[in-house]
Structures are given as C-alpha cells and as structure tokens.
C-alpha cells in the first residue's frame, strides 16, 4: 500500500519535470546568456539577441528591452524573472524537434 502511494505521488510530481533533457538544456543555455547580459558579463550581442528572440517565441512572453532594426540587446531582470517562472511551470511542455533542430512547445491540455 505504501509503495502504491509513493508511486502515485511520484508520477504526479513528474508532470512539471523536464521531459526532454536536450530541449531543457537548450532553454537553460538561453537563460544563461540573458543572465550574463544582465550581469554585464562579456557576451556577444548577437547571442543575446538570439536568446531574446528564442525565449519570446517559446514562451510568448515579450521582452521589455529596448531595440532597434538590428535587434534587442538589453534584456531586463523582469524579463529574466518571467522566462524563468515560465520554465519552472512549463518545462514539461518542451521538446526537441529533430527536423527543425530547435526546441518547440507541446500543446498544453490544461487550458482546454
């Protein structure tokens, strides 16, 4: 009986866990780029812009950073907080698309 209860609890906890390590790792890499930019560490501005574009597309949370025709290069702490919270809540929806060679988001059935 105890084993059954443990298995039920464990399976319910896994819903919010990362289901695809490659996809989650890629997402976390983009978060690290944004973190370095916010902390004023030396990082290529092209990588910062690419990270912002990626995170906006995956999460549908737009950055509040300023930008120009070249892109966005100054993500904010608020952006980072929102994208990190999204990851904490929805990382189980991430998957690696082998054809497109990028991360995608599974349709979330919770809203239906």
Secondary structure, DSSP 4 states (H G I P E B T S, - for coil): -HHHHHHHHHHHHGGGS-S-HHHHHHHHHHHHHHHHHHTT----HHHHHHHHHHHHHHH-------EETTEE----HHHHHHHHHHHHHHGGGEEEETTTTEEEE---GGG-
